[in-house]
């Protein structure tokens, strides 16, 4: 070993270094043992500030679905990470931000219904919950060839979502909204991309879950401009109208006092 030590500490020997590490071990081991003996920290998030809280049991009871065992186990693990997320602690601890309604819910890419596995896509939600849409036929005829209709699928996770478009994102173009989202993320010390504009399937999933479980409508006052593309220049948008869920699309330059971004964390 002595020749190897010479590469970094010329002239030193094992007999010189070993006592140093023995002394460090004597001091460090008790510290590590104390840390290991501590109880794991309790959930840090104050979820009482949220307008809606949805559990996996709620999903199964009210939507008539079953969560796959693997997905339930993975969501249990993800929950532990979620409740320790300092950016979410900052959001929920910010009184001004909590004037805006937010919800937390488990986001599933699939579920069991009627003994079959159903992938969560726009077309499958149309098939399973047609009564919630203003015009299922219009959605099918207008968007059946678009990627988001049958190929977008939400990732498994616990998510916090804004129940309406953030006021600061209203009446802005797509590029202006993108710049706002960067500033919004920075205000909570979150890397860009952690808080983002949702895809259409993510937004639709949240509307249906909240409606079926709570009998209340989110996204009923504002229109959410999603990241899902329609053709080259338009973005899919969604809201809950008087007759049900409405899906449309807008040009990237379009502005409206009722259209904005309802981000997901």
Secondary structure, DSSP 8 states (H G I E B T S, - for coil): -HHHHHTTSTT--HHHHHHHHHHHHHHHHHHHHHHHHS--------GGGSSEE--HHHHHHHH--B--HHHHHHHHHHHHHHTT-HHHHHHHT-TTGGGS-EEEEEE-SEEEETTEEEE--HHHHHHH-GGGBS-HHHHHHHHTTSHHHHT----SEEEEEESS--GGGTT--HHHHHHHHHHHHHHTT--BTTBB---HHHHHHHHHHHHHHHS--SSSSSEEEEEEEETTTEEEEEEEETTEEEEEEEETT---TTEE---B-
